[in-house]
Amino acid sequence: MRKLIIASHSTLAEGFKETLEFLTGIQNRINSLCAYVEGTEEIDKTITELLSTSDEIIILTDMAGGSVNQKFYQHISDKVHVIAGVNLPLAMSIALQLDNENLDIPSIVEEAQQQIIYMNDQKSEEKVEDE
Protein backbone atom coordinates (compact mmCIF):
# COMPACT_ATOMS: atom_id res chain seq x y z
CA MET A 1 0.00 0.00 0.00
CA ARG A 2 1.04 3.59 -0.56
CA LYS A 3 0.43 6.50 1.84
CA LEU A 4 0.79 10.26 1.67
CA ILE A 5 2.27 12.58 4.28
CA ILE A 6 2.03 16.34 4.00
CA ALA A 7 4.52 18.16 6.22
CA SER A 8 4.91 21.88 6.85
CA HIS A 9 5.90 24.59 9.22
CA SER A 10 2.90 25.53 11.35
CA THR A 11 -0.55 24.29 10.32
CA LEU A 12 -0.39 24.45 6.51
CA ALA A 13 -0.12 20.65 6.25
CA GLU A 14 -3.34 20.09 8.19
CA GLY A 15 -5.15 22.47 5.85
CA PHE A 16 -3.91 20.52 2.83
CA LYS A 17 -4.94 17.23 4.46
CA GLU A 18 -8.44 18.47 5.24
CA THR A 19 -8.85 19.92 1.75
CA LEU A 20 -7.67 16.69 0.11
CA GLU A 21 -10.03 14.61 2.21
CA PHE A 22 -12.89 16.95 1.27
CA LEU A 23 -12.12 16.96 -2.47
CA THR A 24 -11.13 13.31 -2.92
CA GLY A 25 -13.00 11.47 -0.18
CA ILE A 26 -9.78 9.65 0.70
CA GLN A 27 -9.47 8.93 4.42
CA ASN A 28 -6.87 7.05 6.48
CA ARG A 29 -4.09 7.23 3.86
CA ILE A 30 -3.23 10.90 4.22
CA ASN A 31 -1.32 12.15 7.24
CA SER A 32 -0.17 15.63 8.15
CA LEU A 33 2.75 16.83 10.19
CA CYS A 34 2.46 20.40 11.44
CA ALA A 35 5.91 21.23 12.72
CA TYR A 36 6.88 23.72 15.39
CA VAL A 37 3.41 24.32 16.75
CA GLU A 38 2.39 23.54 20.30
CA GLY A 39 2.45 19.81 20.93
CA THR A 40 4.86 18.96 18.10
CA GLU A 41 8.15 19.65 19.80
CA GLU A 42 9.43 16.13 19.14
CA ILE A 43 9.38 16.26 15.35
CA ASP A 44 12.06 13.56 14.96
CA LYS A 45 10.02 11.12 17.04
CA THR A 46 6.86 11.89 15.04
CA ILE A 47 8.71 11.37 11.76
CA THR A 48 10.07 8.03 12.97
CA GLU A 49 6.53 6.94 13.90
CA LEU A 50 5.10 8.05 10.54
CA LEU A 51 7.81 6.19 8.65
CA SER A 52 7.72 3.00 10.73
CA THR A 53 5.71 1.04 8.19
CA SER A 54 6.39 -1.30 5.30
CA ASP A 55 4.16 0.88 3.08
CA GLU A 56 5.56 3.07 0.36
CA ILE A 57 5.30 6.71 1.47
CA ILE A 58 5.17 9.91 -0.52
CA ILE A 59 6.00 13.01 1.50
CA LEU A 60 5.06 16.50 0.33
CA THR A 61 6.85 19.31 2.17
CA ASP A 62 6.29 23.04 2.11
CA MET A 63 9.72 24.20 0.88
CA ALA A 64 13.00 22.64 -0.21
CA GLY A 65 15.31 24.69 1.97
CA GLY A 66 13.22 24.36 5.10
CA SER A 67 13.97 22.34 8.19
CA VAL A 68 10.88 20.16 7.74
CA ASN A 69 12.09 19.04 4.32
CA GLN A 70 15.60 18.46 5.68
CA LYS A 71 14.22 16.18 8.41
CA PHE A 72 12.48 13.95 5.82
CA TYR A 73 15.29 14.20 3.23
CA GLN A 74 17.54 11.95 5.30
CA HIS A 75 14.96 9.14 5.04
CA ILE A 76 14.76 9.01 1.22
CA SER A 77 14.80 5.45 -0.12
CA ASP A 78 13.06 3.26 -2.68
CA LYS A 79 9.98 3.34 -0.43
CA VAL A 80 10.20 6.95 0.81
CA HIS A 81 9.77 9.73 -1.75
CA VAL A 82 10.15 13.40 -0.77
CA ILE A 83 8.77 16.22 -2.90
CA ALA A 84 9.34 19.83 -1.81
CA GLY A 85 7.09 22.76 -2.70
CA VAL A 86 3.62 21.30 -2.26
CA ASN A 87 0.68 22.82 -4.09
CA LEU A 88 -2.91 21.60 -4.27
CA PRO A 89 -2.75 20.23 -7.85
CA LEU A 90 0.32 18.18 -6.87
CA ALA A 91 -1.26 16.89 -3.68
CA MET A 92 -4.51 15.98 -5.45
CA SER A 93 -2.74 14.17 -8.29
CA ILE A 94 -0.68 12.12 -5.86
CA ALA A 95 -3.65 11.37 -3.60
CA LEU A 96 -5.84 10.26 -6.49
CA GLN A 97 -3.11 7.97 -7.81
CA LEU A 98 -2.02 6.29 -4.58
CA ASP A 99 -3.19 2.94 -5.97
CA ASN A 100 -1.61 3.41 -9.40
CA GLU A 101 1.09 0.74 -9.75
CA ASN A 102 2.83 2.83 -12.41
CA LEU A 103 2.87 6.10 -10.51
CA ASP A 104 5.14 8.50 -12.39
CA ILE A 105 6.15 10.99 -9.70
CA PRO A 106 8.44 13.14 -11.90
CA SER A 107 5.63 13.62 -14.46
CA ILE A 108 3.15 14.54 -11.73
CA VAL A 109 5.60 17.10 -10.34
CA GLU A 110 6.15 18.57 -13.80
CA GLU A 111 2.40 18.82 -14.40
CA ALA A 112 1.85 20.49 -11.01
CA GLN A 113 4.57 23.04 -11.77
CA GLN A 114 2.54 24.09 -14.81
CA GLN A 115 -0.30 25.05 -12.46
CA ILE A 116 1.71 27.94 -11.05
CA ILE A 117 0.57 30.84 -13.21
CA TYR A 118 0.88 34.58 -12.82
CA MET A 119 -2.72 35.43 -13.64
CA ASN A 120 -2.00 39.10 -14.39
CA ASP A 121 -0.14 37.95 -17.51
CA GLN A 122 -3.18 35.88 -18.51
CA LYS A 123 -5.37 38.96 -18.16
CA SER A 124 -2.92 41.02 -20.24
CA GLU A 125 -2.98 38.39 -23.00
CA GLU A 126 -6.79 38.47 -23.01
CA LYS A 127 -6.73 42.25 -23.50
CA VAL A 128 -4.34 41.94 -26.46
CA GLU A 129 -6.53 39.26 -28.08
CA ASP A 130 -9.66 41.40 -27.61
CA GLU A 131 -8.12 44.38 -29.43
NORSUL-V416791 format. One record per pair of residues at least 12 apart in sequence whose ideal C-beta (glycine too) atoms are under 10 Angstrom apart, sorted by the first residue. I is the first residue (numbers start at 1). J is the second residue. If there is no record, write none. Layout:
i:I j:J
i:I j:J
This chain:
i:1 j:29
i:1 j:53
i:1 j:54
i:1 j:55
i:1 j:56
i:1 j:57
i:1 j:98
i:1 j:99
i:2 j:29
i:2 j:55
i:2 j:56
i:2 j:57
i:2 j:58
i:2 j:79
i:2 j:81
i:2 j:94
i:2 j:97
i:2 j:98
i:2 j:99
i:2 j:100
i:2 j:101
i:2 j:103
i:3 j:28
i:3 j:29
i:3 j:30
i:3 j:31
i:3 j:50
i:3 j:51
i:3 j:53
i:3 j:55
i:3 j:56
i:3 j:57
i:3 j:58
i:3 j:59
i:3 j:98
i:4 j:16
i:4 j:17
i:4 j:20
i:4 j:26
i:4 j:29
i:4 j:30
i:4 j:31
i:4 j:32
i:4 j:57
i:4 j:58
i:4 j:59
i:4 j:60
i:4 j:81
i:4 j:91
i:4 j:94
i:4 j:95
i:4 j:98
i:5 j:17
i:5 j:29
i:5 j:30
i:5 j:31
i:5 j:32
i:5 j:33
i:5 j:47
i:5 j:50
i:5 j:51
i:5 j:57
i:5 j:58
i:5 j:59
i:5 j:60
i:5 j:61
i:5 j:72
i:5 j:80
i:5 j:82
i:6 j:19
i:6 j:20
i:6 j:30
i:6 j:31
i:6 j:32
i:6 j:33
i:6 j:34
i:6 j:58
i:6 j:59
i:6 j:60
i:6 j:61
i:6 j:62
i:6 j:86
i:6 j:91
i:6 j:94
i:6 j:95
i:7 j:31
i:7 j:32
i:7 j:33
i:7 j:34
i:7 j:35
i:7 j:43
i:7 j:46
i:7 j:47
i:7 j:50
i:7 j:59
i:7 j:60
i:7 j:61
i:7 j:62
i:7 j:66
i:7 j:68
i:7 j:69
i:7 j:71
i:7 j:72
i:7 j:82
i:7 j:84
i:7 j:86
i:8 j:32
i:8 j:33
i:8 j:34
i:8 j:35
i:8 j:36
i:8 j:37
i:8 j:60
i:8 j:61
i:8 j:62
i:8 j:63
i:8 j:66
i:8 j:68
i:8 j:69
i:8 j:86
i:9 j:34
i:9 j:35
i:9 j:36
i:9 j:37
i:9 j:61
i:9 j:62
i:9 j:63
i:9 j:66
i:9 j:67
i:9 j:68
i:9 j:69
i:10 j:34
i:10 j:35
i:10 j:36
i:10 j:37
i:10 j:40
i:10 j:62
i:10 j:68
i:11 j:32
i:11 j:34
i:11 j:35
i:11 j:37
i:11 j:40
i:12 j:32
i:12 j:34
i:12 j:35
i:12 j:62
i:12 j:68
i:12 j:86
i:13 j:30
i:13 j:31
i:13 j:32
i:13 j:33
i:13 j:34
i:13 j:35
i:13 j:60
i:13 j:61
i:13 j:62
i:13 j:68
i:13 j:86
i:13 j:91
i:14 j:32
i:14 j:33
i:14 j:34
i:14 j:37
i:15 j:32
i:15 j:34
i:15 j:88
i:16 j:30
i:16 j:32
i:16 j:60
i:16 j:62
i:16 j:86
i:16 j:87
i:16 j:88
i:16 j:90
i:16 j:91
i:16 j:92
i:16 j:95
i:17 j:30
i:17 j:31
i:17 j:32
i:17 j:33
i:17 j:34
i:17 j:91
i:17 j:95
i:18 j:30
i:18 j:32
i:19 j:88
i:19 j:91
i:19 j:92
i:20 j:32
i:20 j:88
i:20 j:91
i:20 j:92
i:20 j:94
i:20 j:95
i:20 j:96
i:21 j:95
i:23 j:88
i:23 j:91
i:23 j:92
i:23 j:95
i:23 j:96
i:24 j:91
i:24 j:92
i:24 j:95
i:24 j:96
i:24 j:98
i:25 j:95
i:26 j:92
i:26 j:95
i:26 j:96
i:26 j:98
i:29 j:55
i:29 j:95
i:29 j:98
i:29 j:99
i:30 j:60
i:30 j:91
i:30 j:94
i:30 j:95
i:30 j:98
i:31 j:46
i:31 j:49
i:31 j:50
i:31 j:57
i:31 j:59
i:32 j:50
i:32 j:60
i:33 j:46
i:33 j:47
i:33 j:49
i:33 j:50
i:33 j:59
i:33 j:61
i:33 j:68
i:33 j:71
i:33 j:72
i:34 j:46
i:34 j:68
i:35 j:47
i:35 j:61
i:35 j:62
i:35 j:66
i:35 j:67
i:35 j:68
i:35 j:71
i:36 j:67
i:36 j:68
i:43 j:67
i:43 j:68
i:43 j:71
i:43 j:72
i:44 j:71
i:46 j:71
i:47 j:59
i:47 j:68
i:47 j:71
i:47 j:72
i:47 j:74
i:47 j:75
i:48 j:75
i:50 j:72
i:50 j:75
i:51 j:72
i:51 j:75
i:51 j:77
i:51 j:79
i:51 j:80
i:53 j:79
i:54 j:79
i:55 j:79
i:55 j:80
i:55 j:98
i:56 j:77
i:56 j:78
i:56 j:79
i:56 j:80
i:56 j:81
i:56 j:98
i:56 j:103
i:57 j:72
i:57 j:75
i:57 j:77
i:57 j:79
i:57 j:80
i:57 j:81
i:57 j:82
i:58 j:79
i:58 j:80
i:58 j:81
i:58 j:82
i:58 j:83
i:58 j:91
i:58 j:94
i:58 j:95
i:58 j:97
i:58 j:98
i:58 j:103
i:58 j:105
i:58 j:108
i:59 j:71
i:59 j:72
i:59 j:73
i:59 j:75
i:59 j:76
i:59 j:80
i:59 j:81
i:59 j:82
i:59 j:83
i:59 j:84
i:59 j:86
i:60 j:72
i:60 j:81
i:60 j:82
i:60 j:83
i:60 j:84
i:60 j:85
i:60 j:86
i:60 j:87
i:60 j:90
i:60 j:91
i:60 j:94
i:60 j:95
i:60 j:112
i:61 j:73
i:61 j:82
i:61 j:83
i:61 j:84
i:61 j:85
i:61 j:86
i:62 j:84
i:62 j:85
i:62 j:86
i:63 j:84
i:63 j:85
i:63 j:86
i:64 j:82
i:64 j:83
i:64 j:84
i:64 j:85
i:65 j:84
i:66 j:84
i:66 j:85
i:68 j:84
i:69 j:82
i:69 j:83
i:69 j:84
i:69 j:85
i:70 j:82
i:70 j:84
i:72 j:84
i:81 j:94
i:81 j:103
i:81 j:105
i:83 j:105
i:83 j:106
i:83 j:108
i:83 j:109
i:83 j:112
i:84 j:109
i:85 j:109
i:85 j:112
i:85 j:113
i:85 j:116
i:86 j:112
i:87 j:112
i:87 j:113
i:87 j:115
i:87 j:116
i:88 j:112
i:88 j:115
i:89 j:108
i:89 j:111
i:89 j:112
i:89 j:113
i:89 j:114
i:89 j:115
i:89 j:116
i:90 j:105
i:90 j:108
i:90 j:109
i:90 j:111
i:90 j:112
i:90 j:113
i:90 j:115
i:90 j:116
i:91 j:112
i:92 j:108
i:92 j:112
i:93 j:105
i:93 j:107
i:93 j:108
i:93 j:109
i:93 j:111
i:93 j:112
i:93 j:115
i:94 j:108
i:94 j:109
i:94 j:112
i:96 j:108
